[in-house]
Amino acid sequence: WYRLPGLFSAVALLLYALMVLFVFKALPVTLTLAGVAGFVLSIGFAVDANVLIFERMKEEFKKGFGFSQGVHEGFLRAWPSIRDSNASTLITAAILFWMGSGVVKGFALTLIIGILVSLFSAIFITRSFLQLCAGTRAEKWNWLFLKSSNIKSQISNQTQNPNAG
């Protein structure tokens, strides 16, 4: 769906999962079923952050911004939504950790760790991958950053009117 940014997102999510598991090992977190649920939920937050960023980037590209400016503005516009959703989840998880017992604390702890690492992953890793494209030929290949439905409509238009430029 997102082409090259989607590939970057997949690699960033793999790195995210490895970092979270490293933190779980470093803090000796016991992964119960509730803990795994917290980890899986935090993966959802990481995916959501990337989707928000990419959608904002596409909006900026449609406005006519160049690649570097579009990426920068996309991150700026996505940040308030990412920050607010993660902050409210962190507050809820902190209350669960403070008020809960045993299994609930495990869920809250893995969710807190996952959310914090998710913020790092979305803001630094995904952005770094996208910034690697700046100044290269890849930034000029628009099809790498368009939705597949846009590509289908462009192909359809070209086959209907082959002389159109």
Number of C-alpha atoms within 10 A of each C-alpha: 11 18 14 17 21 17 13 19 27 15 15 24 21 13 14 23 21 12 17 22 17 12 16 17 11 9 9 9 14 12 16 12 12 18 21 16 17 25 25 16 16 25 21 14 22 27 17 16 26 27 18 17 27 21 16 22 26 19 14 20 21 12 10 11 16 15 22 17 15 20 23 19 19 21 23 14 17 19 18 11 14 21 13 11 13 21 14 11 18 20 12 15 23 17 13 17 20 12 10 15 10 9 15 17 20 24 24 26 22 27 29 23 19 29 26 16 20 29 19 14 24 26 17 12 20 22 20 14 17 18 16 11 15 16 11 10 8 15 18 14 10 11 15 16 21 18 13 14 10 11 14 11 11 12 13 12 12 13 11 10 10 10 7 8 5
